[in-house]
Amino acid sequence: MGGGEKARQECDGLIANLMTKVICANSCNFTNTFYSEMLGSSKHLFMNGSSSFGDYDLVDDLMGSGGSRASGGFSEQWHPDVPPGAFTKLRKGGRENGFRVEAFCFQGGRKYQQNKSRTWVKVEFPQHIQ
């Protein structure tokens, strides 16, 4: 497409108009981030905790104000459903992968049966068609 900003915009427009995308293994960080964002994100629950121990003091321990401390908490955060690194781990055929290829299949406006809230599904297919 010639390079430069104009080529990037034309390429983005072309990709946006293709409603069905089959995303196979690749190692381009820009491409992986683009597709990760396209496939969406969801809320995840995280737990945390910490503890510390101070000097032992018999009187403080008996009174309940000893030197040890503990805390914990929960938080919800939005994280990608398919992180960018997941695309680098897809099987790409060959003898070492049993001639099987993995990909993410996206189709805008479609809800897949495996998960009614997602417009994508992870698929596997044979490398050789017989």
VMD Tcl script that builds the backbone (N, CA, C; Angstrom):
set m [mol new atoms 390]
animate dup $m
set s [atomselect $m all]
$s set {name element resname resid chain x y z} {
  {N N MET 1 A 0.831 -1.204 0.000}
  {CA C MET 1 A 0.000 0.000 0.000}
  {C C MET 1 A 0.865 1.254 0.000}
  {N N GLY 2 A 2.145 1.077 -0.080}
  {CA C GLY 2 A 3.019 2.222 -0.256}
  {C C GLY 2 A 3.690 2.746 0.997}
  {N N GLY 3 A 3.216 2.442 2.166}
  {CA C GLY 3 A 3.821 2.941 3.398}
  {C C GLY 3 A 3.274 4.292 3.813}
  {N N GLY 4 A 3.663 4.739 4.979}
  {CA C GLY 4 A 3.238 6.030 5.500}
  {C C GLY 4 A 1.862 5.981 6.150}
  {N N GLU 5 A 1.439 7.150 6.625}
  {CA C GLU 5 A 0.170 7.261 7.354}
  {C C GLU 5 A -1.035 6.972 6.453}
  {N N LYS 6 A -0.980 7.404 5.206}
  {CA C LYS 6 A -2.094 7.140 4.281}
  {C C LYS 6 A -2.281 5.633 4.092}
  {N N ALA 7 A -1.188 4.909 3.932}
  {CA C ALA 7 A -1.263 3.452 3.758}
  {C C ALA 7 A -1.834 2.792 5.011}
  {N N ARG 8 A -1.435 3.273 6.191}
  {CA C ARG 8 A -1.964 2.720 7.442}
  {C C ARG 8 A -3.481 2.924 7.520}
  {N N GLN 9 A -3.948 4.109 7.159}
  {CA C GLN 9 A -5.385 4.383 7.194}
  {C C GLN 9 A -6.143 3.516 6.190}
  {N N GLU 10 A -5.588 3.328 5.015}
  {CA C GLU 10 A -6.234 2.483 4.017}
  {C C GLU 10 A -6.288 1.029 4.483}
  {N N CYS 11 A -5.204 0.569 5.079}
  {CA C CYS 11 A -5.153 -0.808 5.591}
  {C C CYS 11 A -6.160 -0.982 6.729}
  {N N ASP 12 A -6.215 -0.030 7.668}
  {CA C ASP 12 A -7.189 -0.100 8.762}
  {C C ASP 12 A -8.610 -0.125 8.229}
  {N N GLY 13 A -8.892 0.679 7.198}
  {CA C GLY 13 A -10.220 0.701 6.595}
  {C C GLY 13 A -10.569 -0.623 5.939}
  {N N LEU 14 A -9.606 -1.218 5.264}
  {CA C LEU 14 A -9.834 -2.512 4.617}
  {C C LEU 14 A -10.133 -3.586 5.658}
  {N N ILE 15 A -9.326 -3.646 6.708}
  {CA C ILE 15 A -9.530 -4.641 7.764}
  {C C ILE 15 A -10.876 -4.420 8.453}
  {N N ALA 16 A -11.245 -3.179 8.693}
  {CA C ALA 16 A -12.519 -2.879 9.360}
  {C C ALA 16 A -13.710 -3.333 8.522}
  {N N ASN 17 A -13.600 -3.301 7.205}
  {CA C ASN 17 A -14.711 -3.691 6.340}
  {C C ASN 17 A -14.862 -5.201 6.210}
  {N N LEU 18 A -13.856 -5.959 6.566}
  {CA C LEU 18 A -13.932 -7.417 6.507}
  {C C LEU 18 A -14.581 -7.906 7.793}
  {N N MET 19 A -15.810 -8.350 7.714}
  {CA C MET 19 A -16.548 -8.731 8.934}
  {C C MET 19 A -16.159 -10.100 9.465}
  {N N THR 20 A -15.555 -10.940 8.657}
  {CA C THR 20 A -15.074 -12.239 9.131}
  {C C THR 20 A -13.557 -12.230 9.078}
  {N N LYS 21 A -12.935 -12.515 10.218}
  {CA C LYS 21 A -11.480 -12.514 10.301}
  {C C LYS 21 A -11.021 -13.827 10.923}
  {N N VAL 22 A -10.035 -14.454 10.311}
  {CA C VAL 22 A -9.402 -15.650 10.856}
  {C C VAL 22 A -7.997 -15.224 11.252}
  {N N ILE 23 A -7.727 -15.211 12.564}
  {CA C ILE 23 A -6.477 -14.673 13.093}
  {C C ILE 23 A -5.586 -15.839 13.518}
  {N N CYS 24 A -4.527 -16.069 12.762}
  {CA C CYS 24 A -3.607 -17.176 13.032}
  {C C CYS 24 A -2.402 -16.672 13.826}
  {N N ALA 25 A -1.490 -17.591 14.132}
  {CA C ALA 25 A -0.296 -17.267 14.912}
  {C C ALA 25 A 0.543 -16.204 14.212}
  {N N ASN 26 A 1.011 -15.241 14.987}
  {CA C ASN 26 A 1.946 -14.250 14.483}
  {C C ASN 26 A 2.678 -13.620 15.661}
  {N N SER 27 A 3.751 -12.911 15.379}
  {CA C SER 27 A 4.560 -12.332 16.452}
  {C C SER 27 A 4.673 -10.816 16.366}
  {N N CYS 28 A 3.815 -10.177 15.597}
  {CA C CYS 28 A 3.837 -8.713 15.470}
  {C C CYS 28 A 3.073 -8.095 16.641}
  {N N ASN 29 A 3.774 -7.360 17.486}
  {CA C ASN 29 A 3.146 -6.776 18.668}
  {C C ASN 29 A 2.008 -5.826 18.298}
  {N N PHE 30 A 2.200 -5.003 17.276}
  {CA C PHE 30 A 1.152 -4.067 16.853}
  {C C PHE 30 A -0.101 -4.820 16.426}
  {N N THR 31 A 0.075 -5.846 15.576}
  {CA C THR 31 A -1.060 -6.638 15.088}
  {C C THR 31 A -1.755 -7.365 16.234}
  {N N ASN 32 A -0.977 -7.976 17.119}
  {CA C ASN 32 A -1.556 -8.713 18.241}
  {C C ASN 32 A -2.339 -7.800 19.172}
  {N N THR 33 A -1.824 -6.602 19.434}
  {CA C THR 33 A -2.537 -5.640 20.285}
  {C C THR 33 A -3.828 -5.191 19.609}
  {N N PHE 34 A -3.774 -4.949 18.309}
  {CA C PHE 34 A -4.959 -4.547 17.547}
  {C C PHE 34 A -6.058 -5.600 17.667}
  {N N TYR 35 A -5.707 -6.873 17.417}
  {CA C TYR 35 A -6.714 -7.934 17.467}
  {C C TYR 35 A -7.172 -8.219 18.899}
  {N N SER 36 A -6.289 -8.104 19.864}
  {CA C SER 36 A -6.682 -8.291 21.263}
  {C C SER 36 A -7.753 -7.272 21.657}
  {N N GLU 37 A -7.541 -6.020 21.277}
  {CA C GLU 37 A -8.527 -4.972 21.569}
  {C C GLU 37 A -9.825 -5.217 20.807}
  {N N MET 38 A -9.732 -5.702 19.571}
  {CA C MET 38 A -10.924 -5.972 18.773}
  {C C MET 38 A -11.768 -7.089 19.392}
  {N N LEU 39 A -11.120 -8.119 19.945}
  {CA C LEU 39 A -11.854 -9.243 20.513}
  {C C LEU 39 A -12.496 -8.911 21.856}
  {N N GLY 40 A -12.130 -7.811 22.464}
  {CA C GLY 40 A -12.836 -7.324 23.640}
  {C C GLY 40 A -12.193 -7.658 24.965}
  {N N SER 41 A -12.827 -7.166 26.017}
  {CA C SER 41 A -12.337 -7.377 27.376}
  {C C SER 41 A -13.525 -7.610 28.303}
  {N N SER 42 A -13.230 -8.091 29.482}
  {CA C SER 42 A -14.270 -8.336 30.471}
  {C C SER 42 A -13.702 -8.103 31.863}
  {N N LYS 43 A -14.610 -7.986 32.837}
  {CA C LYS 43 A -14.194 -7.752 34.218}
  {C C LYS 43 A -13.660 -9.028 34.840}
  {N N HIS 44 A -12.577 -8.889 35.585}
  {CA C HIS 44 A -11.976 -10.006 36.303}
  {C C HIS 44 A -11.841 -9.610 37.769}
  {N N LEU 45 A -12.067 -10.557 38.653}
  {CA C LEU 45 A -11.969 -10.326 40.084}
  {C C LEU 45 A -10.579 -10.714 40.564}
  {N N PHE 46 A -9.937 -9.814 41.310}
  {CA C PHE 46 A -8.606 -10.066 41.853}
  {C C PHE 46 A -8.636 -9.962 43.372}
  {N N MET 47 A -7.831 -10.794 44.009}
  {CA C MET 47 A -7.692 -10.751 45.465}
  {C C MET 47 A -6.253 -10.366 45.784}
  {N N ASN 48 A -6.076 -9.686 46.928}
  {CA C ASN 48 A -4.723 -9.378 47.363}
  {C C ASN 48 A -4.652 -9.476 48.880}
  {N N GLY 49 A -3.481 -9.617 49.379}
  {CA C GLY 49 A -3.281 -9.688 50.815}
  {C C GLY 49 A -1.830 -9.461 51.161}
  {N N SER 50 A -1.604 -9.041 52.385}
  {CA C SER 50 A -0.238 -8.848 52.850}
  {C C SER 50 A -0.203 -9.023 54.362}
  {N N SER 51 A 0.956 -9.338 54.850}
  {CA C SER 51 A 1.149 -9.443 56.299}
  {C C SER 51 A 2.566 -9.037 56.630}
  {N N SER 52 A 2.736 -8.519 57.824}
  {CA C SER 52 A 4.068 -8.156 58.303}
  {C C SER 52 A 4.146 -8.485 59.783}
  {N N PHE 53 A 5.324 -8.779 60.221}
  {CA C PHE 53 A 5.538 -9.153 61.607}
  {C C PHE 53 A 6.567 -8.220 62.218}
  {N N GLY 54 A 6.199 -7.660 63.349}
  {CA C GLY 54 A 7.113 -6.764 64.063}
  {C C GLY 54 A 7.830 -7.517 65.168}
  {N N ASP 55 A 8.477 -6.767 66.010}
  {CA C ASP 55 A 9.167 -7.364 67.152}
  {C C ASP 55 A 8.153 -7.938 68.131}
  {N N TYR 56 A 8.542 -9.036 68.762}
  {CA C TYR 56 A 7.668 -9.680 69.736}
  {C C TYR 56 A 7.674 -8.873 71.033}
  {N N ASP 57 A 6.468 -8.575 71.527}
  {CA C ASP 57 A 6.316 -7.867 72.805}
  {C C ASP 57 A 5.166 -8.531 73.541}
  {N N LEU 58 A 5.436 -9.196 74.635}
  {CA C LEU 58 A 4.442 -9.964 75.382}
  {C C LEU 58 A 3.257 -9.099 75.794}
  {N N VAL 59 A 3.501 -7.909 76.305}
  {CA C VAL 59 A 2.416 -7.031 76.768}
  {C C VAL 59 A 1.538 -6.605 75.594}
  {N N ASP 60 A 2.146 -6.184 74.475}
  {CA C ASP 60 A 1.359 -5.787 73.294}
  {C C ASP 60 A 0.530 -6.956 72.774}
  {N N ASP 61 A 1.115 -8.156 72.730}
  {CA C ASP 61 A 0.381 -9.326 72.246}
  {C C ASP 61 A -0.791 -9.652 73.152}
  {N N LEU 62 A -0.592 -9.549 74.480}
  {CA C LEU 62 A -1.679 -9.824 75.427}
  {C C LEU 62 A -2.791 -8.791 75.331}
  {N N MET 63 A -2.456 -7.566 74.986}
  {CA C MET 63 A -3.434 -6.482 74.886}
  {C C MET 63 A -4.062 -6.420 73.485}
  {N N GLY 64 A -3.583 -7.260 72.558}
  {CA C GLY 64 A -4.158 -7.284 71.205}
  {C C GLY 64 A -3.601 -6.241 70.278}
  {N N SER 65 A -2.523 -5.609 70.657}
  {CA C SER 65 A -1.936 -4.596 69.773}
  {C C SER 65 A -0.521 -4.991 69.379}
  {N N GLY 66 A -0.331 -6.275 69.122}
  {CA C GLY 66 A 0.992 -6.795 68.777}
  {C C GLY 66 A 1.543 -6.190 67.496}
  {N N GLY 67 A 2.788 -6.489 67.232}
  {CA C GLY 67 A 3.497 -5.899 66.099}
  {C C GLY 67 A 3.160 -6.526 64.750}
  {N N SER 68 A 2.318 -7.564 64.719}
  {CA C SER 68 A 2.001 -8.162 63.421}
  {C C SER 68 A 0.769 -7.504 62.817}
  {N N ARG 69 A 0.789 -7.369 61.526}
  {CA C ARG 69 A -0.306 -6.710 60.808}
  {C C ARG 69 A -0.689 -7.562 59.592}
  {N N ALA 70 A -1.942 -7.538 59.232}
  {CA C ALA 70 A -2.411 -8.235 58.035}
  {C C ALA 70 A -3.509 -7.416 57.379}
  {N N SER 71 A -3.582 -7.503 56.059}
  {CA C SER 71 A -4.651 -6.815 55.332}
  {C C SER 71 A -4.985 -7.631 54.090}
  {N N GLY 72 A -6.158 -7.403 53.563}
  {CA C GLY 72 A -6.590 -8.094 52.362}
  {C C GLY 72 A -7.610 -7.268 51.624}
  {N N GLY 73 A -7.833 -7.593 50.383}
  {CA C GLY 73 A -8.813 -6.843 49.614}
  {C C GLY 73 A -9.167 -7.525 48.310}
  {N N PHE 74 A -10.168 -6.979 47.652}
  {CA C PHE 74 A -10.647 -7.467 46.363}
  {C C PHE 74 A -10.760 -6.280 45.426}
  {N N SER 75 A -10.580 -6.527 44.142}
  {CA C SER 75 A -10.799 -5.469 43.158}
  {C C SER 75 A -11.269 -6.103 41.850}
  {N N GLU 76 A -12.008 -5.329 41.076}
  {CA C GLU 76 A -12.428 -5.742 39.739}
  {C C GLU 76 A -11.693 -4.870 38.740}
  {N N GLN 77 A -11.172 -5.510 37.701}
  {CA C GLN 77 A -10.462 -4.772 36.664}
  {C C GLN 77 A -10.846 -5.333 35.299}
  {N N TRP 78 A -10.806 -4.463 34.297}
  {CA C TRP 78 A -11.053 -4.900 32.922}
  {C C TRP 78 A -9.750 -5.422 32.345}
  {N N HIS 79 A -9.801 -6.638 31.778}
  {CA C HIS 79 A -8.642 -7.246 31.135}
  {C C HIS 79 A -9.068 -7.853 29.803}
  {N N PRO 80 A -8.143 -7.928 28.841}
  {CA C PRO 80 A -8.503 -8.491 27.536}
  {C C PRO 80 A -8.926 -9.950 27.654}
  {N N ASP 81 A -9.951 -10.329 26.897}
  {CA C ASP 81 A -10.370 -11.731 26.841}
  {C C ASP 81 A -9.285 -12.575 26.176}
  {N N VAL 82 A -8.597 -12.002 25.208}
  {CA C VAL 82 A -7.475 -12.667 24.545}
  {C C VAL 82 A -6.289 -11.698 24.610}
  {N N PRO 83 A -5.348 -11.918 25.543}
  {CA C PRO 83 A -4.195 -11.017 25.630}
  {C C PRO 83 A -3.336 -11.087 24.368}
  {N N PRO 84 A -2.619 -10.018 24.043}
  {CA C PRO 84 A -1.805 -10.017 22.824}
  {C C PRO 84 A -0.852 -11.211 22.720}
  {N N GLY 85 A -0.310 -11.665 23.820}
  {CA C GLY 85 A 0.618 -12.784 23.792}
  {C C GLY 85 A -0.008 -14.109 23.385}
  {N N ALA 86 A -1.329 -14.219 23.472}
  {CA C ALA 86 A -1.998 -15.476 23.120}
  {C C ALA 86 A -1.817 -15.824 21.639}
  {N N PHE 87 A -1.677 -14.816 20.787}
  {CA C PHE 87 A -1.529 -15.071 19.348}
  {C C PHE 87 A -0.170 -15.690 19.028}
  {N N THR 88 A 0.825 -15.469 19.879}
  {CA C THR 88 A 2.151 -16.041 19.645}
  {C C THR 88 A 2.206 -17.512 20.042}
  {N N LYS 89 A 1.196 -17.996 20.761}
  {CA C LYS 89 A 1.190 -19.365 21.269}
  {C C LYS 89 A 0.280 -20.302 20.482}
  {N N LEU 90 A -0.370 -19.801 19.450}
  {CA C LEU 90 A -1.251 -20.645 18.643}
  {C C LEU 90 A -0.430 -21.662 17.853}
  {N N ARG 91 A -0.960 -22.872 17.737}
  {CA C ARG 91 A -0.285 -23.898 16.934}
  {C C ARG 91 A -0.345 -23.495 15.462}
  {N N LYS 92 A 0.739 -23.733 14.747}
  {CA C LYS 92 A 0.809 -23.298 13.353}
  {C C LYS 92 A 1.126 -24.420 12.383}
  {N N GLY 93 A 0.659 -25.611 12.726}
  {CA C GLY 93 A 0.811 -26.729 11.799}
  {C C GLY 93 A 2.163 -27.406 11.930}
  {N N GLY 94 A 2.459 -28.225 10.926}
  {CA C GLY 94 A 3.716 -28.955 10.923}
  {C C GLY 94 A 3.626 -30.239 11.739}
  {N N ARG 95 A 4.633 -31.071 11.566}
  {CA C ARG 95 A 4.668 -32.370 12.249}
  {C C ARG 95 A 4.605 -32.199 13.773}
  {N N GLU 96 A 5.318 -31.191 14.301}
  {CA C GLU 96 A 5.363 -30.990 15.760}
  {C C GLU 96 A 4.003 -30.627 16.361}
  {N N ASN 97 A 3.065 -30.181 15.543}
  {CA C ASN 97 A 1.713 -29.833 16.002}
  {C C ASN 97 A 0.662 -30.787 15.442}
  {N N GLY 98 A 1.091 -31.946 15.007}
  {CA C GLY 98 A 0.146 -32.924 14.458}
  {C C GLY 98 A -0.581 -32.412 13.224}
  {N N PHE 99 A 0.069 -31.505 12.480}
  {CA C PHE 99 A -0.521 -30.896 11.280}
  {C C PHE 99 A -1.869 -30.240 11.587}
  {N N ARG 100 A -1.973 -29.645 12.787}
  {CA C ARG 100 A -3.177 -28.915 13.204}
  {C C ARG 100 A -2.817 -27.439 13.354}
  {N N VAL 101 A -3.731 -26.564 12.947}
  {CA C VAL 101 A -3.551 -25.119 13.021}
  {C C VAL 101 A -4.633 -24.557 13.935}
  {N N GLU 102 A -4.251 -23.629 14.810}
  {CA C GLU 102 A -5.229 -22.950 15.671}
  {C C GLU 102 A -5.377 -21.498 15.214}
  {N N ALA 103 A -6.557 -20.955 15.413}
  {CA C ALA 103 A -6.824 -19.564 15.055}
  {C C ALA 103 A -8.006 -19.061 15.877}
  {N N PHE 104 A -8.150 -17.755 15.914}
  {CA C PHE 104 A -9.348 -17.139 16.469}
  {C C PHE 104 A -10.184 -16.691 15.283}
  {N N CYS 105 A -11.453 -17.063 15.278}
  {CA C CYS 105 A -12.363 -16.681 14.212}
  {C C CYS 105 A -13.316 -15.621 14.759}
  {N N PHE 106 A -13.332 -14.460 14.144}
  {CA C PHE 106 A -14.174 -13.335 14.551}
  {C C PHE 106 A -15.189 -13.056 13.457}
  {N N GLN 107 A -16.413 -12.801 13.869}
  {CA C GLN 107 A -17.422 -12.383 12.908}
  {C C GLN 107 A -18.295 -11.336 13.580}
  {N N GLY 108 A -18.216 -10.113 13.090}
  {CA C GLY 108 A -18.976 -9.011 13.669}
  {C C GLY 108 A -20.471 -9.274 13.662}
  {N N GLY 109 A -21.118 -9.015 14.767}
  {CA C GLY 109 A -22.562 -9.163 14.870}
  {C C GLY 109 A -23.042 -10.577 15.143}
  {N N ARG 110 A -22.131 -11.534 15.217}
  {CA C ARG 110 A -22.523 -12.928 15.461}
  {C C ARG 110 A -22.144 -13.326 16.882}
  {N N LYS 111 A -23.021 -14.055 17.537}
  {CA C LYS 111 A -22.753 -14.615 18.863}
  {C C LYS 111 A -22.570 -16.111 18.716}
  {N N TYR 112 A -21.417 -16.603 19.094}
  {CA C TYR 112 A -21.137 -18.032 18.939}
  {C C TYR 112 A -21.795 -18.848 20.039}
  {N N GLN 113 A -22.192 -20.083 19.726}
  {CA C GLN 113 A -22.896 -20.941 20.677}
  {C C GLN 113 A -22.062 -21.273 21.897}
  {N N GLN 114 A -20.739 -21.405 21.756}
  {CA C GLN 114 A -19.894 -21.763 22.885}
  {C C GLN 114 A -19.963 -20.721 23.993}
  {N N ASN 115 A -20.104 -19.468 23.626}
  {CA C ASN 115 A -20.201 -18.388 24.603}
  {C C ASN 115 A -21.043 -17.286 23.978}
  {N N LYS 116 A -22.281 -17.165 24.408}
  {CA C LYS 116 A -23.249 -16.258 23.774}
  {C C LYS 116 A -22.862 -14.777 23.843}
  {N N SER 117 A -21.884 -14.423 24.689}
  {CA C SER 117 A -21.538 -13.014 24.820}
  {C C SER 117 A -20.360 -12.608 23.937}
  {N N ARG 118 A -19.779 -13.543 23.182}
  {CA C ARG 118 A -18.589 -13.224 22.397}
  {C C ARG 118 A -18.854 -13.356 20.902}
  {N N THR 119 A -18.168 -12.483 20.148}
  {CA C THR 119 A -18.268 -12.517 18.690}
  {C C THR 119 A -17.087 -13.264 18.075}
  {N N TRP 120 A -16.395 -14.053 18.872}
  {CA C TRP 120 A -15.248 -14.811 18.391}
  {C C TRP 120 A -15.221 -16.187 19.049}
  {N N VAL 121 A -14.489 -17.098 18.413}
  {CA C VAL 121 A -14.308 -18.440 18.947}
  {C C VAL 121 A -12.912 -18.922 18.545}
  {N N LYS 122 A -12.274 -19.695 19.419}
  {CA C LYS 122 A -10.982 -20.293 19.077}
  {C C LYS 122 A -11.268 -21.582 18.318}
  {N N VAL 123 A -10.638 -21.746 17.150}
  {CA C VAL 123 A -10.897 -22.905 16.298}
  {C C VAL 123 A -9.599 -23.650 16.015}
  {N N GLU 124 A -9.764 -24.870 15.551}
  {CA C GLU 124 A -8.645 -25.710 15.152}
  {C C GLU 124 A -9.029 -26.412 13.854}
  {N N PHE 125 A -8.091 -26.509 12.924}
  {CA C PHE 125 A -8.396 -27.176 11.676}
  {C C PHE 125 A -7.133 -27.873 11.147}
  {N N PRO 126 A -7.331 -28.888 10.277}
  {CA C PRO 126 A -6.177 -29.611 9.741}
  {C C PRO 126 A -5.402 -28.762 8.748}
  {N N GLN 127 A -4.098 -28.923 8.769}
  {CA C GLN 127 A -3.249 -28.174 7.836}
  {C C GLN 127 A -3.397 -28.712 6.418}
  {N N HIS 128 A -3.583 -30.001 6.273}
  {CA C HIS 128 A -3.720 -30.619 4.959}
  {C C HIS 128 A -5.189 -30.988 4.728}
  {N N ILE 129 A -5.730 -30.553 3.623}
  {CA C ILE 129 A -7.108 -30.904 3.273}
  {C C ILE 129 A -7.045 -32.138 2.367}
  {N N GLN 130 A -7.829 -33.152 2.709}
  {CA C GLN 130 A -7.784 -34.391 1.946}
  {C C GLN 130 A -8.989 -34.529 1.052}
}
mol reanalyze $m
mol bondsrecalc $m
mol representation Tube
mol addrep $m
